[in-house]
Amino acid sequence: MTPYSGPPQQSYGQQYHQPYGQPYSQQYPYPPTPYGPYMPYGPSAYWGGVYDPRRYEDNALGGWALGLGIASVFFNCYLGALCGIPAIVVGVKGMRAADEGRATNKGMSIAGVAMGSIFTAFNVIYVSFLIIYFSMLGI
């Protein structure tokens, strides 16, 4: 009884010998790559482009607009306009920078503009009522 009942093994010389004109096996072409051709090696092959530090330089504008808008909430009664007006100006600049692609935090700029404008308007109304009230009292 033989331990292996498959076809008999060929010797080393006969294993690789094929008659002329017959392929070893039918070759199928590789399937097309789903992602297109490979990128050549170079400075921008992996990171998508050359690093430009100026591209995100205006992200600070959104942070400043939000910070000034929050400060206008806390200094609401008397000094709200001193923080609210710069919040509006810096927030509008931050939104323009985000529209141009120089910043990525447009939402922070919008929030700063909204809080700055709401509490600046509230501050102007409050101060105008104080002026009218004290003028009626004759002080």
Buried (B, 14 or more C-beta within 10 A) or exposed (E): EEEEEEEEEEEEEEEEEEEEEEEEEEEEEEEEEEEEEEEEEEEEEEEEEEEEEEEBEBBBBBBBBBBBBBBBBEBBEEEBBBBBBBBBBBBBBBBBBBEEEBBBBBEBBBBBBBBBBBBBEBBEEBBEEEEEEEEEEEE
